[in-house]
Amino acid sequence: MPGFFVAMIPRMPRPKAFLKMHRDGSLWVKGQTLKDIPTGYWEWYRKDGTLLRSGFFDAGAQVGEWTTYDAKGKVYKVTTMKPRKR
């Protein structure tokens, strides 16, 4: 079609899954990265598989509420991260 123009819209990179294991092979941390920078929701685990800590990253900075869990999986404390100064 003459005069028909298709704009090339650059693709935005998609987050990639990130997993890291303890030396014994059990899951240590899971989250996602965008251009190798932590982003979104992340979780850390003890060697026995219980959740240790969870929270969100925005462009590599911890944001919002981060929760630490005791060995039985109950909330031990919640920490509110202060916004990063720019």
Summary of the structure (lengths in Angstrom):
residues: 86
radius of gyration: 18.7
end to end distance: 48.3
largest distance: 67.8
contacts: 173
relative contact order: 0.14
helix: 0%
strand: 53%
